[in-house]
Each structure stands twice: as structure tokens, then as C-alpha cells.
């Protein structure tokens, strides 16, 4: 039952998963406005829908999302949603 060098390399290259952080800890890092946008992303709203619902510009939604991603370390919209679930 020996490992080949190729199988060891494949095992070593698997990314480590970060420890789970409670959604409340993620949301606590955000301003109330950012929290509102983050919650809408979690619910599946698109940027245009968020802008219309909150009566803000699409650019404002994009900027808030950029700030949210930086604060919580999210790499994408789906990653942010997973951090909040």
C-alpha cells in the first residue's frame, strides 16, 4: 500500500480550508449599510436589484461590495454568501 511520489504531491497540493467563522462575526465587521447589502447578496439579489431596493446607485452597490469583500476576506460573491450562511 505504498504511496507514489505523484500521489503524495497531489495530497500535499490540496488547499487547506479556513476555520468556519460565525456569520454574526462576519456581519459585525461591517457598517449598517454594508450589512444590508451583504444580507441581500446572501438572499440571492443581484446588484441591480439591490440598488433598486435600497434606492442607491449601482456604483454604490459595487463600492460597498468591494469594501465588504476586503473586510471579510471574501474572494467572490458566492464566497461572501457562504460566509454568511
C-alpha positions, 0 to 999 in steps of 0.5 A, a space after each residue: 500500500 505504498 504511496 507514489 511520489 505523484 500521489 503524495 504531491 497531489 495530497 500535499 497540493 490540496 488547499 487547506 480550508 479556513 476555520 468556519 467563522 460565525 456569520 454574526 462575526 462576519 456581519 459585525 465587521 461591517 457598517 449598517 449599510 454594508 450589512 444590508 447589502 451583504 444580507 441581500 447578496 446572501 438572499 440571492 439579489 443581484 446588484 441591480 436589484 439591490 440598488 433598486 431596493 435600497 434606492 442607491 446607485 449601482 456604483 454604490 452597490 459595487 463600492 460597498 461590495 468591494 469594501 465588504 469583500 476586503 473586510 471579510 476576506 471574501 474572494 467572490 460573491 458566492 464566497 461572501 454568501 457562504 460566509 454568511 450562511 
